[in-house]
Amino acid sequence: MHEMWCGPDTSGQRVWHILTTDKTGTLCGAERQEDPRRQDPTDKHCLPCMTTFQAVVQTR
Ligand SMILES: [Zn+2]
């Protein structure tokens, strides 16, 4: 089961990433870190994460 994590992407914009199954990182390789700043709600999703996630799902 994959969990979502909201954090900055490569451009610093907050997006929803998808965590790896062991929850140590994200599918796009972004470093998982706690953001001390205000948690702005976002409906944007990390494109590399989504692409990787779809590839993972399709191979199962
Ligand atoms: Zn991502």
PDB file of the backbone (N, CA, C, O) and the ligand in Angstrom, with CONECT records:
HET     ZN  A 101       1
ATOM      1  N   MET A   1       0.847  -1.196   0.000  1.00  0.00           N
ATOM      2  CA  MET A   1       0.000   0.000   0.000  1.00  0.00           C
ATOM      3  C   MET A   1       0.883   1.247   0.000  1.00  0.00           C
ATOM      4  O   MET A   1       1.813   1.368   0.797  1.00  0.00           O
ATOM      5  N   HIS A   2       0.575   2.158  -0.899  1.00  0.00           N
ATOM      6  CA  HIS A   2       1.367   3.373  -0.987  1.00  0.00           C
ATOM      7  C   HIS A   2       0.660   4.530  -0.282  1.00  0.00           C
ATOM      8  O   HIS A   2      -0.543   4.740  -0.441  1.00  0.00           O
ATOM      9  N   GLU A   3       1.427   5.255   0.485  1.00  0.00           N
ATOM     10  CA  GLU A   3       0.874   6.422   1.160  1.00  0.00           C
ATOM     11  C   GLU A   3       1.290   7.696   0.436  1.00  0.00           C
ATOM     12  O   GLU A   3       2.293   7.726  -0.277  1.00  0.00           O
ATOM     13  N   MET A   4       0.504   8.736   0.633  1.00  0.00           N
ATOM     14  CA  MET A   4       0.814  10.021   0.018  1.00  0.00           C
ATOM     15  C   MET A   4       1.581  10.879   1.022  1.00  0.00           C
ATOM     16  O   MET A   4       1.416  10.750   2.235  1.00  0.00           O
ATOM     17  N   TRP A   5       2.420  11.753   0.481  1.00  0.00           N
ATOM     18  CA  TRP A   5       3.147  12.678   1.336  1.00  0.00           C
ATOM     19  C   TRP A   5       3.212  14.024   0.634  1.00  0.00           C
ATOM     20  O   TRP A   5       3.597  14.110  -0.532  1.00  0.00           O
ATOM     21  N   CYS A   6       2.838  15.058   1.340  1.00  0.00           N
ATOM     22  CA  CYS A   6       2.833  16.393   0.755  1.00  0.00           C
ATOM     23  C   CYS A   6       4.149  17.088   1.067  1.00  0.00           C
ATOM     24  O   CYS A   6       4.489  17.285   2.233  1.00  0.00           O
ATOM     25  N   GLY A   7       4.882  17.454   0.039  1.00  0.00           N
ATOM     26  CA  GLY A   7       6.169  18.101   0.241  1.00  0.00           C
ATOM     27  C   GLY A   7       6.602  18.825  -1.012  1.00  0.00           C
ATOM     28  O   GLY A   7       5.943  18.737  -2.048  1.00  0.00           O
ATOM     29  N   PRO A   8       7.716  19.544  -0.920  1.00  0.00           N
ATOM     30  CA  PRO A   8       8.177  20.320  -2.066  1.00  0.00           C
ATOM     31  C   PRO A   8       8.703  19.442  -3.189  1.00  0.00           C
ATOM     32  O   PRO A   8       9.325  18.409  -2.939  1.00  0.00           O
ATOM     33  N   ASP A   9       8.455  19.853  -4.418  1.00  0.00           N
ATOM     34  CA  ASP A   9       9.059  19.159  -5.550  1.00  0.00           C
ATOM     35  C   ASP A   9      10.373  19.839  -5.889  1.00  0.00           C
ATOM     36  O   ASP A   9      10.872  20.644  -5.102  1.00  0.00           O
ATOM     37  N   THR A  10      10.932  19.535  -7.030  1.00  0.00           N
ATOM     38  CA  THR A  10      12.251  20.062  -7.378  1.00  0.00           C
ATOM     39  C   THR A  10      12.248  21.579  -7.528  1.00  0.00           C
ATOM     40  O   THR A  10      13.296  22.216  -7.421  1.00  0.00           O
ATOM     41  N   SER A  11      11.075  22.160  -7.777  1.00  0.00           N
ATOM     42  CA  SER A  11      11.001  23.620  -7.928  1.00  0.00           C
ATOM     43  C   SER A  11      10.549  24.292  -6.634  1.00  0.00           C
ATOM     44  O   SER A  11      10.356  25.507  -6.596  1.00  0.00           O
ATOM     45  N   GLY A  12      10.377  23.487  -5.559  1.00  0.00           N
ATOM     46  CA  GLY A  12      10.002  24.050  -4.275  1.00  0.00           C
ATOM     47  C   GLY A  12       8.506  24.194  -4.073  1.00  0.00           C
ATOM     48  O   GLY A  12       8.055  24.676  -3.034  1.00  0.00           O
ATOM     49  N   GLN A  13       7.753  23.782  -5.051  1.00  0.00           N
ATOM     50  CA  GLN A  13       6.303  23.865  -4.944  1.00  0.00           C
ATOM     51  C   GLN A  13       5.769  22.651  -4.192  1.00  0.00           C
ATOM     52  O   GLN A  13       6.238  21.530  -4.392  1.00  0.00           O
ATOM     53  N   ARG A  14       4.795  22.880  -3.335  1.00  0.00           N
ATOM     54  CA  ARG A  14       4.238  21.760  -2.568  1.00  0.00           C
ATOM     55  C   ARG A  14       3.331  20.916  -3.455  1.00  0.00           C
ATOM     56  O   ARG A  14       2.399  21.422  -4.080  1.00  0.00           O
ATOM     57  N   VAL A  15       3.622  19.634  -3.495  1.00  0.00           N
ATOM     58  CA  VAL A  15       2.817  18.698  -4.272  1.00  0.00           C
ATOM     59  C   VAL A  15       2.649  17.422  -3.464  1.00  0.00           C
ATOM     60  O   VAL A  15       3.354  17.200  -2.479  1.00  0.00           O
ATOM     61  N   TRP A  16       1.719  16.596  -3.884  1.00  0.00           N
ATOM     62  CA  TRP A  16       1.540  15.294  -3.239  1.00  0.00           C
ATOM     63  C   TRP A  16       2.442  14.273  -3.894  1.00  0.00           C
ATOM     64  O   TRP A  16       2.302  13.967  -5.079  1.00  0.00           O
ATOM     65  N   HIS A  17       3.376  13.746  -3.108  1.00  0.00           N
ATOM     66  CA  HIS A  17       4.235  12.674  -3.582  1.00  0.00           C
ATOM     67  C   HIS A  17       3.642  11.340  -3.139  1.00  0.00           C
ATOM     68  O   HIS A  17       2.764  11.288  -2.277  1.00  0.00           O
ATOM     69  N   ILE A  18       4.129  10.291  -3.732  1.00  0.00           N
ATOM     70  CA  ILE A  18       3.735   8.951  -3.314  1.00  0.00           C
ATOM     71  C   ILE A  18       4.946   8.288  -2.674  1.00  0.00           C
ATOM     72  O   ILE A  18       6.024   8.244  -3.266  1.00  0.00           O
ATOM     73  N   LEU A  19       4.763   7.773  -1.459  1.00  0.00           N
ATOM     74  CA  LEU A  19       5.872   7.151  -0.748  1.00  0.00           C
ATOM     75  C   LEU A  19       6.124   5.742  -1.255  1.00  0.00           C
ATOM     76  O   LEU A  19       5.216   5.059  -1.731  1.00  0.00           O
ATOM     77  N   THR A  20       7.371   5.324  -1.142  1.00  0.00           N
ATOM     78  CA  THR A  20       7.694   3.944  -1.459  1.00  0.00           C
ATOM     79  C   THR A  20       7.049   3.039  -0.416  1.00  0.00           C
ATOM     80  O   THR A  20       6.638   3.508   0.646  1.00  0.00           O
ATOM     81  N   THR A  21       6.958   1.749  -0.711  1.00  0.00           N
ATOM     82  CA  THR A  21       6.258   0.828   0.185  1.00  0.00           C
ATOM     83  C   THR A  21       6.908   0.759   1.564  1.00  0.00           C
ATOM     84  O   THR A  21       6.224   0.477   2.548  1.00  0.00           O
ATOM     85  N   ASP A  22       8.206   1.008   1.655  1.00  0.00           N
ATOM     86  CA  ASP A  22       8.856   0.983   2.973  1.00  0.00           C
ATOM     87  C   ASP A  22       8.869   2.366   3.629  1.00  0.00           C
ATOM     88  O   ASP A  22       9.404   2.548   4.723  1.00  0.00           O
ATOM     89  N   LYS A  23       8.264   3.337   2.930  1.00  0.00           N
ATOM     90  CA  LYS A  23       8.056   4.677   3.475  1.00  0.00           C
ATOM     91  C   LYS A  23       9.340   5.438   3.801  1.00  0.00           C
ATOM     92  O   LYS A  23       9.315   6.384   4.588  1.00  0.00           O
ATOM     93  N   THR A  24      10.443   5.040   3.211  1.00  0.00           N
ATOM     94  CA  THR A  24      11.698   5.735   3.488  1.00  0.00           C
ATOM     95  C   THR A  24      11.956   6.843   2.485  1.00  0.00           C
ATOM     96  O   THR A  24      12.844   7.671   2.688  1.00  0.00           O
ATOM     97  N   GLY A  25      11.191   6.865   1.412  1.00  0.00           N
ATOM     98  CA  GLY A  25      11.411   7.891   0.400  1.00  0.00           C
ATOM     99  C   GLY A  25      10.213   7.983  -0.511  1.00  0.00           C
ATOM    100  O   GLY A  25       9.195   7.327  -0.291  1.00  0.00           O
ATOM    101  N   THR A  26      10.340   8.803  -1.539  1.00  0.00           N
ATOM    102  CA  THR A  26       9.259   8.966  -2.498  1.00  0.00           C
ATOM    103  C   THR A  26       9.603   8.262  -3.795  1.00  0.00           C
ATOM    104  O   THR A  26      10.770   7.983  -4.071  1.00  0.00           O
ATOM    105  N   LEU A  27       8.591   7.979  -4.582  1.00  0.00           N
ATOM    106  CA  LEU A  27       8.804   7.275  -5.845  1.00  0.00           C
ATOM    107  C   LEU A  27       9.642   8.077  -6.820  1.00  0.00           C
ATOM    108  O   LEU A  27      10.322   7.501  -7.670  1.00  0.00           O
ATOM    109  N   CYS A  28       9.604   9.414  -6.711  1.00  0.00           N
ATOM    110  CA  CYS A  28      10.377  10.241  -7.643  1.00  0.00           C
ATOM    111  C   CYS A  28      11.795  10.461  -7.136  1.00  0.00           C
ATOM    112  O   CYS A  28      12.617  11.067  -7.823  1.00  0.00           O
ATOM    113  N   GLY A  29      12.086   9.967  -5.926  1.00  0.00           N
ATOM    114  CA  GLY A  29      13.435  10.089  -5.407  1.00  0.00           C
ATOM    115  C   GLY A  29      13.669  11.330  -4.582  1.00  0.00           C
ATOM    116  O   GLY A  29      14.780  11.552  -4.099  1.00  0.00           O
ATOM    117  N   ALA A  30      12.629  12.158  -4.410  1.00  0.00           N
ATOM    118  CA  ALA A  30      12.772  13.348  -3.575  1.00  0.00           C
ATOM    119  C   ALA A  30      12.986  12.930  -2.126  1.00  0.00           C
ATOM    120  O   ALA A  30      12.427  11.936  -1.661  1.00  0.00           O
ATOM    121  N   GLU A  31      13.795  13.696  -1.430  1.00  0.00           N
ATOM    122  CA  GLU A  31      14.072  13.364  -0.042  1.00  0.00           C
ATOM    123  C   GLU A  31      12.856  13.679   0.821  1.00  0.00           C
ATOM    124  O   GLU A  31      12.293  14.772   0.754  1.00  0.00           O
ATOM    125  N   ARG A  32      12.465  12.706   1.626  1.00  0.00           N
ATOM    126  CA  ARG A  32      11.313  12.927   2.490  1.00  0.00           C
ATOM    127  C   ARG A  32      11.759  13.703   3.718  1.00  0.00           C
ATOM    128  O   ARG A  32      12.644  13.265   4.454  1.00  0.00           O
ATOM    129  N   GLN A  33      11.147  14.849   3.932  1.00  0.00           N
ATOM    130  CA  GLN A  33      11.531  15.684   5.058  1.00  0.00           C
ATOM    131  C   GLN A  33      10.286  16.362   5.621  1.00  0.00           C
ATOM    132  O   GLN A  33       9.323  16.625   4.901  1.00  0.00           O
ATOM    133  N   GLU A  34      10.326  16.632   6.889  1.00  0.00           N
ATOM    134  CA  GLU A  34       9.216  17.345   7.499  1.00  0.00           C
ATOM    135  C   GLU A  34       9.384  18.826   7.220  1.00  0.00           C
ATOM    136  O   GLU A  34      10.444  19.401   7.469  1.00  0.00           O
ATOM    137  N   ASP A  35       8.339  19.433   6.706  1.00  0.00           N
ATOM    138  CA  ASP A  35       8.388  20.847   6.376  1.00  0.00           C
ATOM    139  C   ASP A  35       7.845  21.657   7.543  1.00  0.00           C
ATOM    140  O   ASP A  35       6.661  21.548   7.865  1.00  0.00           O
ATOM    141  N   PRO A  36       8.684  22.468   8.184  1.00  0.00           N
ATOM    142  CA  PRO A  36       8.240  23.223   9.356  1.00  0.00           C
ATOM    143  C   PRO A  36       7.316  24.387   9.007  1.00  0.00           C
ATOM    144  O   PRO A  36       6.651  24.945   9.881  1.00  0.00           O
ATOM    145  N   ARG A  37       7.279  24.747   7.734  1.00  0.00           N
ATOM    146  CA  ARG A  37       6.433  25.868   7.330  1.00  0.00           C
ATOM    147  C   ARG A  37       4.964  25.485   7.370  1.00  0.00           C
ATOM    148  O   ARG A  37       4.606  24.315   7.500  1.00  0.00           O
ATOM    149  N   ARG A  38       4.138  26.491   7.258  1.00  0.00           N
ATOM    150  CA  ARG A  38       2.692  26.261   7.281  1.00  0.00           C
ATOM    151  C   ARG A  38       2.296  25.262   6.195  1.00  0.00           C
ATOM    152  O   ARG A  38       2.760  25.326   5.057  1.00  0.00           O
ATOM    153  N   GLN A  39       1.435  24.350   6.584  1.00  0.00           N
ATOM    154  CA  GLN A  39       1.020  23.306   5.657  1.00  0.00           C
ATOM    155  C   GLN A  39      -0.090  23.828   4.751  1.00  0.00           C
ATOM    156  O   GLN A  39      -1.275  23.717   5.066  1.00  0.00           O
ATOM    157  N   ASP A  40       0.313  24.390   3.638  1.00  0.00           N
ATOM    158  CA  ASP A  40      -0.683  24.874   2.694  1.00  0.00           C
ATOM    159  C   ASP A  40      -1.327  23.694   1.982  1.00  0.00           C
ATOM    160  O   ASP A  40      -0.627  22.820   1.470  1.00  0.00           O
ATOM    161  N   PRO A  41      -2.625  23.663   1.947  1.00  0.00           N
ATOM    162  CA  PRO A  41      -3.289  22.578   1.221  1.00  0.00           C
ATOM    163  C   PRO A  41      -3.008  22.689  -0.267  1.00  0.00           C
ATOM    164  O   PRO A  41      -2.940  23.790  -0.813  1.00  0.00           O
ATOM    165  N   THR A  42      -2.850  21.577  -0.905  1.00  0.00           N
ATOM    166  CA  THR A  42      -2.587  21.567  -2.338  1.00  0.00           C
ATOM    167  C   THR A  42      -3.341  20.425  -2.975  1.00  0.00           C
ATOM    168  O   THR A  42      -3.571  19.396  -2.340  1.00  0.00           O
ATOM    169  N   ASP A  43      -3.721  20.595  -4.210  1.00  0.00           N
ATOM    170  CA  ASP A  43      -4.338  19.494  -4.942  1.00  0.00           C
ATOM    171  C   ASP A  43      -3.451  19.072  -6.108  1.00  0.00           C
ATOM    172  O   ASP A  43      -3.865  18.315  -6.986  1.00  0.00           O
ATOM    173  N   LYS A  44      -2.208  19.587  -6.092  1.00  0.00           N
ATOM    174  CA  LYS A  44      -1.264  19.211  -7.143  1.00  0.00           C
ATOM    175  C   LYS A  44      -0.578  17.898  -6.783  1.00  0.00           C
ATOM    176  O   LYS A  44      -0.300  17.626  -5.615  1.00  0.00           O
ATOM    177  N   HIS A  45      -0.312  17.097  -7.796  1.00  0.00           N
ATOM    178  CA  HIS A  45       0.378  15.836  -7.575  1.00  0.00           C
ATOM    179  C   HIS A  45       1.722  15.844  -8.293  1.00  0.00           C
ATOM    180  O   HIS A  45       1.883  16.461  -9.346  1.00  0.00           O
ATOM    181  N   CYS A  46       2.680  15.142  -7.695  1.00  0.00           N
ATOM    182  CA  CYS A  46       4.013  15.045  -8.283  1.00  0.00           C
ATOM    183  C   CYS A  46       3.949  14.166  -9.529  1.00  0.00           C
ATOM    184  O   CYS A  46       3.627  12.981  -9.443  1.00  0.00           O
ATOM    185  N   LEU A  47       4.254  14.743 -10.676  1.00  0.00           N
ATOM    186  CA  LEU A  47       4.144  14.006 -11.939  1.00  0.00           C
ATOM    187  C   LEU A  47       5.081  12.795 -12.010  1.00  0.00           C
ATOM    188  O   LEU A  47       4.640  11.712 -12.392  1.00  0.00           O
ATOM    189  N   PRO A  48       6.372  12.949 -11.649  1.00  0.00           N
ATOM    190  CA  PRO A  48       7.254  11.776 -11.661  1.00  0.00           C
ATOM    191  C   PRO A  48       6.753  10.658 -10.753  1.00  0.00           C
ATOM    192  O   PRO A  48       6.863   9.480 -11.093  1.00  0.00           O
ATOM    193  N   CYS A  49       6.201  11.030  -9.594  1.00  0.00           N
ATOM    194  CA  CYS A  49       5.661  10.013  -8.688  1.00  0.00           C
ATOM    195  C   CYS A  49       4.494   9.288  -9.336  1.00  0.00           C
ATOM    196  O   CYS A  49       4.417   8.060  -9.288  1.00  0.00           O
ATOM    197  N   MET A  50       3.589  10.039  -9.940  1.00  0.00           N
ATOM    198  CA  MET A  50       2.419   9.434 -10.556  1.00  0.00           C
ATOM    199  C   MET A  50       2.823   8.504 -11.693  1.00  0.00           C
ATOM    200  O   MET A  50       2.269   7.415 -11.847  1.00  0.00           O
ATOM    201  N   THR A  51       3.800   8.948 -12.491  1.00  0.00           N
ATOM    202  CA  THR A  51       4.269   8.141 -13.616  1.00  0.00           C
ATOM    203  C   THR A  51       4.876   6.832 -13.123  1.00  0.00           C
ATOM    204  O   THR A  51       4.596   5.760 -13.660  1.00  0.00           O
ATOM    205  N   THR A  52       5.719   6.939 -12.084  1.00  0.00           N
ATOM    206  CA  THR A  52       6.348   5.748 -11.535  1.00  0.00           C
ATOM    207  C   THR A  52       5.308   4.837 -10.906  1.00  0.00           C
ATOM    208  O   THR A  52       5.376   3.616 -11.051  1.00  0.00           O
ATOM    209  N   PHE A  53       4.347   5.426 -10.210  1.00  0.00           N
ATOM    210  CA  PHE A  53       3.305   4.648  -9.551  1.00  0.00           C
ATOM    211  C   PHE A  53       2.497   3.849 -10.563  1.00  0.00           C
ATOM    212  O   PHE A  53       2.194   2.675 -10.346  1.00  0.00           O
ATOM    213  N   GLN A  54       2.152   4.499 -11.671  1.00  0.00           N
ATOM    214  CA  GLN A  54       1.371   3.808 -12.707  1.00  0.00           C
ATOM    215  C   GLN A  54       2.172   2.649 -13.296  1.00  0.00           C
ATOM    216  O   GLN A  54       1.620   1.591 -13.597  1.00  0.00           O
ATOM    217  N   ALA A  55       3.468   2.859 -13.456  1.00  0.00           N
ATOM    218  CA  ALA A  55       4.325   1.797 -13.988  1.00  0.00           C
ATOM    219  C   ALA A  55       4.382   0.626 -13.016  1.00  0.00           C
ATOM    220  O   ALA A  55       4.363  -0.532 -13.432  1.00  0.00           O
ATOM    221  N   VAL A  56       4.452   0.926 -11.724  1.00  0.00           N
ATOM    222  CA  VAL A  56       4.507  -0.126 -10.696  1.00  0.00           C
ATOM    223  C   VAL A  56       3.212  -0.913 -10.692  1.00  0.00           C
ATOM    224  O   VAL A  56       3.218  -2.143 -10.630  1.00  0.00           O
ATOM    225  N   VAL A  57       2.091  -0.188 -10.758  1.00  0.00           N
ATOM    226  CA  VAL A  57       0.790  -0.851 -10.725  1.00  0.00           C
ATOM    227  C   VAL A  57       0.592  -1.745 -11.937  1.00  0.00           C
ATOM    228  O   VAL A  57       0.051  -2.845 -11.829  1.00  0.00           O
ATOM    229  N   GLN A  58       1.035  -1.262 -13.089  1.00  0.00           N
ATOM    230  CA  GLN A  58       0.803  -2.006 -14.323  1.00  0.00           C
ATOM    231  C   GLN A  58       1.642  -3.279 -14.411  1.00  0.00           C
ATOM    232  O   GLN A  58       1.305  -4.194 -15.163  1.00  0.00           O
ATOM    233  N   THR A  59       2.725  -3.341 -13.652  1.00  0.00           N
ATOM    234  CA  THR A  59       3.565  -4.522 -13.708  1.00  0.00           C
ATOM    235  C   THR A  59       3.098  -5.593 -12.736  1.00  0.00           C
ATOM    236  O   THR A  59       3.662  -6.687 -12.696  1.00  0.00           O
ATOM    237  N   ARG A  60       2.065  -5.285 -11.948  1.00  0.00           N
ATOM    238  CA  ARG A  60       1.572  -6.270 -10.998  1.00  0.00           C
ATOM    239  C   ARG A  60       0.324  -6.955 -11.535  1.00  0.00           C
ATOM    240  O   ARG A  60      -0.239  -7.823 -10.868  1.00  0.00           O
TER     241      ARG A  60
HETATM  242 ZN    ZN A 101       7.369  12.905  -6.123  1.00  0.00          ZN2+
END
